[in-house]
Amino acid sequence: MHAFFIETSVKKNKKLELSDLPFQEGDRVGVVVLKLSATPGGSQYPLRGTPIKYENPTEPVAQQD
């Protein structure tokens, strides 16, 4: 099985248009439609790359327990 990814948008008439597919006429293909993130360039991990600051990183934790 070969996979091919293409990103497009749903048109006003709720239809999709695909072009320049890397398959031959008559090839049998399966189609799966997934909704991408709501914000372009959005991430499943929005805090990735955010700087982290540790205060007193060598102090004991839960010393009273």
Sequence and secondary structure as in RCSB ss.txt:
>XXXX:A:sequence
MHAFFIETSVKKNKKLELSDLPFQEGDRVGVVVLKLSATPGGSQYPLRGTPIKYENPTEPVAQQD
>XXXX:A:secstr
           TTS     S SS TT           SSTT  S TTTT     SSTTS SSTT 
